[in-house]
Amino acid sequence: MSSLQATRPEMKRLVLGIAAVIAIWGGLLPALLRCPAIARHVARMEERGVNPTAMYYTELDRLPLRPEWVDRRLTLWP
C-alpha cells in the first residue's frame, strides 16, 4: 500500500472533524442564542454588567440543591 492511500482515511477524518467544528461553531451555537431561555439568560447577565462570554463560575447564580430522592437513589462507588 502506498503512503498516499494510507493518508486518505486520515485526511477524510481531518476534513470531517473540521467540518463538524465549523458547523457547530458557525451554526449550532448561534442558533442556541435564539432559544428563548438562553436569550433571556444572556440579556439578564448583560443587564447586570456581566459579560456572558467571559463569565467565571463565581458570577453564576447558585444552582439548586439536589432533591433528597436523588441522594437516596445515588450509588457512589467505593
Contacts in CASP RR format, 6 or more apart in sequence:
PFRMAT RR
TARGET T0000
AUTHOR 0000-0000-0000
METHOD contacts of the structure
MODEL  1
MSSLQATRPEMKRLVLGIAAVIAIWGGLLPALLRCPAIARHVARMEERGV
NPTAMYYTELDRLPLRPEWVDRRLTLWP
32 38 0 8 1.000
33 39 0 8 1.000
33 42 0 8 1.000
41 52 0 8 1.000
42 52 0 8 1.000
45 51 0 8 1.000
45 52 0 8 1.000
45 55 0 8 1.000
46 52 0 8 1.000
50 59 0 8 1.000
END
